[in-house]
Amino acid sequence: MSSYLLIKYLHMSAAGLSLALFVLRAWWSVCASPRLKARWVRILPHIVDTALLTLGVTLMLMLQAWPHQQPWLAAKLLGLLVYILLGSIAIKRGRTPASRGLAALAAVTVFLYIVGAALHHSPFSWLSYL
């Protein structure tokens, strides 16, 4: 297997694990679960997300794909910023369980947009074939 494919599959795996950890943490935040304060819950998502970002940058460098030249990549990066903001509201900054839950749903929606932009290489994400 080429190093490109290995890094790509690791990136995709990290993305899946990142989403799973986010959904778990968001659920616990909405339910006000004390599990959210566990040490591993505060550390592991940051390790996974750092690996995800590092692998993504590595892929970008390997492909020599720059956000200012590839609109789909720029869209992914902008989506990432929105996802981080919504995730912060969903897990920490939301004042009520309802606001945290809505922010979590919006964050997952943005995550799915990012996946669609990556798969279709289009800023229109899943709508690119319509």
Contacts in CASP RR format, 6 or more apart in sequence:
PFRMAT RR
TARGET T0000
AUTHOR 0000-0000-0000
METHOD contacts of the structure
MODEL  1
MSSYLLIKYLHMSAAGLSLALFVLRAWWSVCASPRLKARWVRILPHIVDT
ALLTLGVTLMLMLQAWPHQQPWLAAKLLGLLVYILLGSIAIKRGRTPASR
GLAALAAVTVFLYIVGAALHHSPFSWLSYL
3 62 0 8 1.000
4 59 0 8 1.000
4 62 0 8 1.000
4 63 0 8 1.000
7 55 0 8 1.000
7 56 0 8 1.000
7 58 0 8 1.000
7 59 0 8 1.000
7 62 0 8 1.000
8 59 0 8 1.000
10 51 0 8 1.000
10 55 0 8 1.000
11 52 0 8 1.000
11 55 0 8 1.000
11 56 0 8 1.000
11 58 0 8 1.000
11 59 0 8 1.000
14 48 0 8 1.000
14 49 0 8 1.000
14 51 0 8 1.000
14 52 0 8 1.000
14 55 0 8 1.000
15 52 0 8 1.000
15 115 0 8 1.000
17 48 0 8 1.000
18 45 0 8 1.000
18 48 0 8 1.000
18 49 0 8 1.000
18 52 0 8 1.000
19 108 0 8 1.000
19 111 0 8 1.000
21 44 0 8 1.000
21 45 0 8 1.000
21 48 0 8 1.000
22 45 0 8 1.000
22 87 0 8 1.000
22 90 0 8 1.000
22 91 0 8 1.000
22 104 0 8 1.000
22 107 0 8 1.000
22 108 0 8 1.000
22 111 0 8 1.000
23 104 0 8 1.000
23 108 0 8 1.000
25 36 0 8 1.000
25 41 0 8 1.000
25 45 0 8 1.000
25 91 0 8 1.000
26 87 0 8 1.000
26 90 0 8 1.000
26 91 0 8 1.000
26 100 0 8 1.000
26 101 0 8 1.000
26 104 0 8 1.000
26 107 0 8 1.000
27 33 0 8 1.000
27 104 0 8 1.000
28 35 0 8 1.000
28 36 0 8 1.000
28 41 0 8 1.000
29 36 0 8 1.000
29 90 0 8 1.000
29 91 0 8 1.000
29 92 0 8 1.000
29 100 0 8 1.000
29 101 0 8 1.000
29 104 0 8 1.000
30 97 0 8 1.000
30 100 0 8 1.000
30 101 0 8 1.000
30 104 0 8 1.000
31 97 0 8 1.000
32 97 0 8 1.000
35 41 0 8 1.000
36 91 0 8 1.000
59 65 0 8 1.000
60 66 0 8 1.000
60 73 0 8 1.000
65 73 0 8 1.000
66 73 0 8 1.000
67 73 0 8 1.000
67 74 0 8 1.000
67 77 0 8 1.000
68 74 0 8 1.000
70 121 0 8 1.000
71 122 0 8 1.000
71 123 0 8 1.000
72 117 0 8 1.000
72 118 0 8 1.000
72 120 0 8 1.000
72 121 0 8 1.000
72 122 0 8 1.000
72 123 0 8 1.000
74 123 0 8 1.000
75 117 0 8 1.000
75 123 0 8 1.000
75 125 0 8 1.000
76 114 0 8 1.000
76 117 0 8 1.000
76 118 0 8 1.000
79 110 0 8 1.000
79 113 0 8 1.000
79 114 0 8 1.000
80 114 0 8 1.000
82 110 0 8 1.000
83 107 0 8 1.000
83 110 0 8 1.000
83 111 0 8 1.000
83 114 0 8 1.000
86 103 0 8 1.000
86 104 0 8 1.000
86 106 0 8 1.000
86 107 0 8 1.000
86 110 0 8 1.000
87 103 0 8 1.000
87 104 0 8 1.000
87 107 0 8 1.000
89 99 0 8 1.000
89 100 0 8 1.000
89 103 0 8 1.000
90 100 0 8 1.000
90 101 0 8 1.000
90 103 0 8 1.000
90 104 0 8 1.000
90 107 0 8 1.000
91 100 0 8 1.000
91 104 0 8 1.000
94 100 0 8 1.000
94 103 0 8 1.000
112 126 0 8 1.000
113 125 0 8 1.000
113 126 0 8 1.000
114 125 0 8 1.000
115 125 0 8 1.000
116 125 0 8 1.000
116 126 0 8 1.000
117 123 0 8 1.000
117 124 0 8 1.000
117 125 0 8 1.000
120 126 0 8 1.000
120 128 0 8 1.000
120 129 0 8 1.000
122 128 0 8 1.000
END
